[in-house]
């Protein structure tokens, strides 16, 4: 299972359409379809009911969708925290360099 498969699945459910989701994700519809089929096969359950009027998640699909949304939300938050920590570490390093330069000037 790949993270992009989960992202694709969430977008399909939210768009109610493979076509609209593929446009928003900037990938081809066949690639999107294959990714979701692979996810369904790996999980061993049907996640989406495909019809002429769009896509509807099955009961398993709803459960997986909710879990995926939470997971993606948590990963996004963790990514922001890591980025912030890395930025703060860089700021601290720059501040230390500035202090060191000032110390050298005072000597």
ChimeraX attribute file (.defattr): number of C-alpha atoms within 10 A of each C-alpha:
attribute: neighborCount
match mode: 1-to-1
recipient: residues
	/A:1	11
	/A:2	9
	/A:3	11
	/A:4	12
	/A:5	18
	/A:6	21
	/A:7	16
	/A:8	21
	/A:9	27
	/A:10	22
	/A:11	20
	/A:12	27
	/A:13	20
	/A:14	15
	/A:15	17
	/A:16	18
	/A:17	18
	/A:18	23
	/A:19	18
	/A:20	16
	/A:21	22
	/A:22	20
	/A:23	11
	/A:24	13
	/A:25	15
	/A:26	10
	/A:27	13
	/A:28	13
	/A:29	16
	/A:30	12
	/A:31	11
	/A:32	22
	/A:33	17
	/A:34	12
	/A:35	19
	/A:36	22
	/A:37	17
	/A:38	15
	/A:39	19
	/A:40	16
	/A:41	12
	/A:42	10
	/A:43	13
	/A:44	9
	/A:45	13
	/A:46	16
	/A:47	25
	/A:48	22
	/A:49	11
	/A:50	13
	/A:51	9
	/A:52	6
	/A:53	8
	/A:54	16
	/A:55	18
	/A:56	19
	/A:57	20
	/A:58	15
	/A:59	12
	/A:60	14
	/A:61	20
	/A:62	16
	/A:63	12
	/A:64	18
	/A:65	23
	/A:66	12
	/A:67	14
	/A:68	18
	/A:69	16
	/A:70	12
	/A:71	15
	/A:72	15
	/A:73	12
	/A:74	12
	/A:75	12
	/A:76	12
	/A:77	12
	/A:78	12
	/A:79	12
	/A:80	12
	/A:81	12
	/A:82	12
	/A:83	12
	/A:84	12
	/A:85	12
	/A:86	12
	/A:87	12
	/A:88	12
	/A:89	12
	/A:90	12
	/A:91	12
	/A:92	12
	/A:93	12
	/A:94	12
	/A:95	12
	/A:96	12
	/A:97	12
	/A:98	12
	/A:99	12
	/A:100	11
	/A:101	11
	/A:102	11
	/A:103	10
	/A:104	9
	/A:105	8
	/A:106	6
	/A:107	5
